[in-house]
Amino acid sequence: MKKVVNVLKRTSHILYAEQAHQVEPAYANSILITMHYNLARVCEASFEFNKTETLYKENLREHSKYVDCVIHLGSMVHDRGQIYSASH
């Protein structure tokens, strides 16, 4: 029963997000960008660095001034010793 309740809760959140997107696309897009960034952080914490780098770069293509993405991506590249790449 608990699983059913969780599925229903998630479904209601999805429906809410879809409705929000119809009413206010900019707000819904900002939520999606934040979720995308958070997914990258989870991948980073899970040592999935290739996926993490891809997610950060995708976010930066859309929002080049997303400072947290820049910092985390730069830190990852720096840790690999690719100093030149970290500066670009």
N, C-alpha and C positions, 0 to 999 in steps of 0.2 A: 504494500500500500504506500509506503514511504517513497518508493521509486516513482509511482504514479503521480504523487503529489509534486515531486521534484520536476517531473516532465511537464506537468501542468503549469508550474511556476515559470519554467523556462519558456514554454509556449506563450504564456501571457507577456513575458518580457520581449519576445520576438515580435509578437503582434503590436505591442506598444512601440517598439522601434520602427516597425513598418509604418504605423500611423504617424509617428513623429516625422518620419522622412517625407511623407506626403504633405504634412502641414508646414514643416520647417526643415527643408533640405540642408541648409547650412549647419543647423544644430545637429542633425543626425550625422552629417559628415564629420563633424568635430568629434562626436562620440566614437565613430568608426576609426578615426585616426588614433584616438587614445587607446582603443581596444587593440589596434594593430601594434602600437608601441608596447603595450603591456604584454602582448603575446611575444614580442621580441625579447622582452626582459625575462619572461619565463624560459624561453629557449636559451638565453644566455646563462641563466642559473642552472640549466640542465646540461650545459656544455655542448649545446648544438650550435656551434659557432658559425657554420656555413649558413644555416637557416637564419640565425640571428642577423648576420651581416646583410643577407638579402632583405629581410624585413626592415631593418634600419634604412637601407638604401631606398627601398620603395617609399617609405615615409618621407625621406628627404627629397625625392623627386617631386612629390606633391607639395611639401612644405619645407623648403630649403633652409628655413631659419628655426627649425625645431631643435632648440639648443640641446635638449637631453639626448636626442638621437645623435647629434654631432659629437657630443662628449663621449657617449658610450661606444660609438663606432670608432672614433679616434683612439680611445683607450684600448680597444680590442686590437686594432691594427698596430698600435705602438707596442703592445705586449708581445706581438709576433715578431717584433724587430723591424717592421716595415715603416720606418720613420718617414720616408718620402711619401708613401701612400697616405699616411696619417695627416699630412699637411695639405692634401688635395681633396 
